[in-house]
Amino acid sequence: MKKCISLLYFMLATVVVAFAQSAGSSVVADGAKPVLVASDYEFTEGPAVDRQGNVYFTDQPNNRILKWTEGKGVTVFMENAGRSNGLYFDRKGNLLACADEKNELWSITPDKKVTVLIRDFEGKKLNGPNDLWIDPKGGIYFTDPFYKRPYWTRTTQEIETCNVYYLSPDGKKLTMVMDGFNRPNGIIGSPDGKTLYVSDIAGGKTYSFKIQPDGTLTDRKLFVEMGSDGMTLDSKGNLYLTGKGVTVFDKSGNKVDHIAIEEPWTANVCFAGKKGKTLFVTASKSVYTVQMKVKGAGL
């Protein structure tokens, strides 16, 4: 009798494993694995997708912005790029950049004309704009952690806390909309403009907030006990966090997948390509693509 029960348990376990293997990932395309696109960078960051599905990303230590085009590879878009970190495209096709060299926020036109949108907050130098997201109204949220850079002359913070800021759609008012972080980093909002996710990478946590009509944030909630360098959302509302590879969480904060990347650190991620189903990953000295079942949010 015991042998029969043991055999039954073994058969059930085999069926469960086989089903799990056949089901595969809910987000990654069947059989897809990370593909190395290019390497030999110093540290890649800030991927942002334009309307054609091209990705612009930064090689911050080498002070340049690069462009990836599906099927064509990587070219240099801009040198002397203000030590840009996070990037994001506005609705006019301008590339917004967290220009870390002088702690500024830039707008870069397609022909590389630079406009400085923000130089300080209430007369004090920002800690170092790191990552950003533009809401449906055109307002800009960005994180401002302090990472001491070797090219800075200053050694201390003029603003003691590391906060999240919001620049009004008309570009006239900069507001500190959330504090209480150790070091906020990755940031992304939902396409409907109702929810904002912010990662406190030093605190090892990611939070969600409700976005109010005036751009302020309320209803702070712990989304998951994991920090992140960068993040993105897919069309199903899954949140993608980075660090050791890419970890995917559903709307309730349940882990649904992990995409291993053969690099020491995965900095950031976005959806790209003509169909919006290519996950573009910036990882230390390299960049990768992964074919997905899902599209990026809003694509």
C-alpha positions as CSV (number, residue, x, y, z in Angstrom):
1,M,0.0,0.0,0.0
2,K,2.8,2.4,0.9
3,K,4.6,1.7,-2.4
4,C,1.4,2.5,-4.3
5,I,0.9,5.8,-2.5
6,S,4.6,6.7,-3.1
7,L,4.2,5.8,-6.7
8,L,1.1,7.9,-7.0
9,Y,2.8,10.9,-5.4
10,F,5.7,10.5,-7.8
11,M,3.4,10.4,-10.8
12,L,1.6,13.5,-9.6
13,A,4.8,15.4,-9.0
14,T,6.0,14.4,-12.5
15,V,2.8,15.7,-14.1
16,V,3.1,19.0,-12.2
17,V,6.7,19.6,-13.2
18,A,5.9,18.7,-16.8
19,F,2.9,21.1,-16.9
20,A,5.1,23.9,-15.4
21,Q,7.8,23.3,-18.0
22,S,5.3,23.2,-20.9
23,A,3.5,26.4,-19.6
24,G,6.8,28.3,-19.7
25,S,7.0,32.0,-18.8
26,S,3.9,34.2,-18.8
27,V,6.0,37.1,-20.1
28,V,9.1,35.8,-21.9
29,A,8.5,34.4,-25.4
30,D,8.8,30.6,-25.6
31,G,12.4,29.5,-25.9
32,A,13.7,33.1,-25.8
33,K,16.9,33.9,-24.0
34,P,18.9,37.2,-23.5
35,V,20.8,38.1,-26.6
36,L,24.0,40.1,-26.3
37,V,23.7,43.2,-28.5
38,A,26.9,45.1,-27.8
39,S,29.5,45.3,-25.1
40,D,32.8,47.0,-24.1
41,Y,31.0,49.9,-22.4
42,E,32.0,51.3,-19.0
43,F,28.5,51.3,-17.5
44,T,25.2,51.3,-19.4
45,E,22.1,53.0,-18.1
46,G,18.9,54.9,-18.8
47,P,17.3,53.1,-21.8
48,A,14.5,55.2,-23.4
49,V,12.4,54.2,-26.5
50,D,11.3,56.6,-29.2
51,R,8.1,56.4,-31.4
52,Q,9.9,54.2,-33.9
53,G,11.0,51.6,-31.3
54,N,14.6,52.7,-31.2
55,V,16.4,52.8,-27.8
56,Y,18.6,55.5,-26.6
57,F,20.9,54.6,-23.7
58,T,23.8,56.1,-21.8
59,D,27.4,55.0,-21.2
60,Q,27.7,57.4,-18.3
61,P,31.5,57.2,-17.4
62,N,32.3,57.7,-21.1
63,N,29.9,60.7,-21.2
64,R,27.8,59.7,-24.3
65,I,24.4,58.6,-25.4
66,L,24.0,55.8,-27.8
67,K,21.2,54.6,-30.1
68,W,20.1,51.0,-30.8
69,T,17.9,50.3,-33.9
70,E,16.4,46.9,-34.3
71,G,18.2,45.0,-37.0
72,K,20.9,47.6,-37.4
73,G,22.7,47.7,-34.1
74,V,24.2,50.5,-32.0
75,T,25.5,53.9,-33.1
76,V,26.7,57.0,-31.1
77,F,23.9,59.6,-30.8
78,M,25.7,62.2,-28.7
79,E,29.1,62.9,-27.2
80,N,29.6,65.3,-24.2
81,A,26.2,64.3,-23.0
82,G,26.4,65.9,-19.5
83,R,27.2,62.6,-17.9
84,S,23.6,61.7,-18.5
85,N,22.0,58.8,-16.6
86,G,18.3,58.2,-16.9
87,L,16.5,59.2,-20.2
88,Y,12.9,59.5,-21.3
89,F,11.2,60.9,-24.5
90,D,8.6,63.6,-24.2
91,R,5.6,63.8,-26.6
92,K,7.4,66.2,-28.9
93,G,10.2,63.7,-29.5
94,N,12.7,65.5,-27.4
95,L,15.0,63.3,-25.2
96,L,15.0,64.3,-21.6
97,A,18.2,63.5,-19.7
98,C,19.2,63.4,-16.0
99,A,22.5,65.3,-16.7
100,D,24.6,64.3,-13.7
101,E,27.7,66.3,-14.5
102,K,26.1,69.5,-13.1
103,N,23.1,68.0,-11.4
104,E,20.7,69.3,-14.1
105,L,17.7,68.1,-16.1
106,W,18.1,68.5,-19.9
107,S,15.9,68.4,-22.9
108,I,17.7,67.4,-26.1
109,T,16.2,67.9,-29.5
110,P,16.7,65.3,-32.3
111,D,19.4,67.6,-33.8
112,K,21.2,67.6,-30.3
113,K,20.3,71.1,-29.2
114,V,20.3,71.2,-25.4
115,T,18.0,73.2,-23.1
116,V,18.5,73.1,-19.4
117,L,15.1,72.6,-17.7
118,I,16.3,72.5,-14.1
119,R,19.5,73.7,-12.4
120,D,18.5,73.7,-8.7
121,F,15.7,73.5,-6.2
122,E,15.0,76.6,-4.2
123,G,18.5,77.9,-4.8
124,K,20.2,74.7,-3.7
125,K,22.1,72.3,-6.0
126,L,20.2,69.0,-6.6
127,N,21.9,65.8,-5.3
128,G,22.0,64.3,-8.7
129,P,18.9,63.6,-10.9
130,N,19.0,59.9,-11.6
131,D,15.9,58.6,-13.3
132,L,12.7,60.1,-14.6
133,W,9.2,59.5,-16.0
134,I,6.9,61.8,-17.9
135,D,3.2,61.7,-17.0
136,P,0.3,62.0,-19.6
137,K,0.1,65.8,-19.0
138,G,3.8,66.3,-19.7
139,G,4.8,66.8,-16.1
140,I,8.2,65.2,-15.1
141,Y,8.9,63.1,-12.1
142,F,12.5,62.4,-11.2
143,T,14.5,60.8,-8.4
144,D,17.4,62.7,-6.8
145,P,19.7,60.4,-4.8
146,F,23.3,61.4,-3.8
147,Y,26.1,59.4,-5.4
148,K,29.4,61.2,-5.0
149,R,31.0,61.4,-8.4
150,P,34.7,61.7,-9.0
151,Y,34.2,64.6,-11.5
152,W,32.4,66.7,-8.9
153,T,34.2,69.4,-7.0
154,R,31.7,69.3,-4.1
155,T,31.8,66.6,-1.5
156,T,28.6,67.2,0.5
157,Q,24.9,67.5,-0.2
158,E,23.2,71.0,-0.4
159,I,19.9,69.2,0.0
160,E,20.1,66.9,3.0
161,T,17.4,64.5,2.0
162,C,17.1,62.4,-1.2
163,N,13.7,63.1,-2.7
164,V,11.3,62.7,-5.6
165,Y,10.5,65.9,-7.5
166,Y,7.8,67.0,-10.0
167,L,8.2,69.6,-12.7
168,S,4.9,71.0,-13.8
169,P,3.8,70.5,-17.5
170,D,4.5,74.2,-18.2
171,G,8.0,73.8,-16.8
172,K,7.6,76.7,-14.4
173,K,7.2,75.0,-11.0
174,L,9.4,72.4,-9.4
175,T,7.9,70.7,-6.3
176,M,9.3,68.1,-3.9
177,V,6.5,65.6,-3.9
178,M,7.9,62.8,-1.7
179,D,10.7,62.3,0.8
180,G,11.5,59.5,3.3
181,F,13.8,57.5,1.1
182,N,17.3,56.3,1.8
183,R,18.3,56.6,-1.9
184,P,15.4,56.7,-4.4
185,N,16.5,55.5,-7.8
186,G,14.2,53.7,-10.4
187,I,10.9,55.3,-11.2
188,I,8.0,54.6,-13.6
189,G,4.3,55.5,-13.8
190,S,1.3,53.8,-15.3
191,P,0.1,54.9,-18.7
192,D,-3.2,56.3,-17.3
193,G,-1.2,58.6,-15.0
194,K,-2.8,57.3,-11.8
195,T,0.0,55.3,-10.2
196,L,3.7,56.0,-9.7
197,Y,6.3,53.4,-8.6
198,V,9.5,54.5,-6.9
199,S,12.4,52.3,-5.8
200,D,14.4,53.0,-2.7
201,I,17.5,51.1,-3.8
202,A,19.4,51.7,-0.5
203,G,16.4,50.7,1.5
204,G,15.7,47.6,-0.4
205,K,12.1,48.5,-1.1
206,T,9.8,49.6,-4.0
207,Y,6.7,51.7,-3.2
208,S,3.6,52.6,-5.1
209,F,1.8,56.0,-4.9
210,K,-1.4,57.5,-6.1
211,I,-0.9,60.5,-8.4
212,Q,-3.2,63.4,-7.7
213,P,-4.5,65.8,-10.4
214,D,-1.9,68.5,-9.3
215,G,1.0,66.0,-9.5
216,T,1.3,65.4,-5.8
217,L,1.6,61.9,-4.4
218,T,-0.6,60.2,-1.8
219,D,-1.3,56.7,-0.4
220,R,2.3,55.5,-0.1
221,K,2.3,51.7,-0.1
222,L,5.1,49.1,0.1
223,F,4.8,47.3,-3.2
224,V,7.7,44.7,-2.8
225,E,10.7,44.2,-0.5
226,M,13.2,44.8,-3.3
227,G,15.0,47.8,-4.4
228,S,15.8,48.5,-8.1
229,D,18.2,50.6,-10.2
230,G,15.7,51.0,-12.9
231,M,12.2,49.7,-13.8
232,T,9.5,49.4,-16.5
233,L,5.9,48.2,-16.9
234,D,4.4,45.9,-19.5
235,S,0.9,46.0,-21.0
236,K,-0.5,43.6,-18.3
237,G,0.7,45.9,-15.5
238,N,3.6,43.7,-14.5
239,L,6.5,45.7,-12.9
240,Y,10.1,44.9,-14.0
241,L,12.8,45.5,-11.4
242,T,16.6,45.3,-12.0
243,G,19.7,44.4,-10.0
244,K,20.7,40.8,-10.3
245,G,19.0,40.2,-13.7
246,V,15.4,41.3,-14.2
247,T,12.7,40.3,-11.7
248,V,9.0,40.6,-12.7
249,F,6.1,41.2,-10.3
250,D,2.4,41.3,-11.1
251,K,0.0,44.0,-10.0
252,S,-0.3,42.5,-6.5
253,G,3.5,42.3,-5.9
254,N,3.8,38.5,-6.6
255,K,6.9,37.4,-8.3
256,V,6.0,35.9,-11.7
257,D,9.4,35.5,-13.4
258,H,13.2,36.2,-13.2
259,I,15.3,36.8,-16.3
260,A,18.9,36.0,-15.6
261,I,21.5,38.2,-17.2
262,E,25.2,37.1,-17.4
263,E,26.6,40.4,-16.0
264,P,27.5,41.5,-12.5
265,W,24.7,44.1,-12.5
266,T,21.6,44.9,-14.4
267,A,21.0,48.7,-14.3
268,N,17.9,49.4,-16.3
269,V,15.3,48.1,-18.7
270,C,12.6,49.2,-21.2
271,F,10.4,47.7,-23.9
272,A,11.3,48.5,-27.5
273,G,11.3,47.3,-31.1
274,K,8.8,47.9,-33.9
275,K,6.2,45.6,-32.1
276,G,7.0,46.8,-28.6
277,K,7.8,43.2,-27.5
278,T,11.6,43.5,-27.2
279,L,12.9,43.9,-23.7
280,F,16.1,46.0,-23.9
281,V,18.4,45.6,-20.9
282,T,21.4,47.7,-19.9
283,A,23.7,45.6,-17.9
284,S,27.1,46.9,-16.7
285,K,29.4,46.8,-19.7
286,S,26.9,45.4,-22.1
287,V,23.3,45.6,-23.5
288,Y,20.9,42.8,-24.2
289,T,17.6,42.1,-25.8
290,V,15.0,39.5,-24.8
291,Q,11.9,38.6,-26.9
292,M,8.7,38.8,-25.0
293,K,5.1,37.6,-25.1
294,V,3.9,41.0,-23.8
295,K,4.2,44.5,-25.0
296,G,5.5,47.5,-23.0
297,A,2.9,49.6,-21.3
298,G,1.6,52.3,-23.5
299,L,3.3,50.9,-26.7
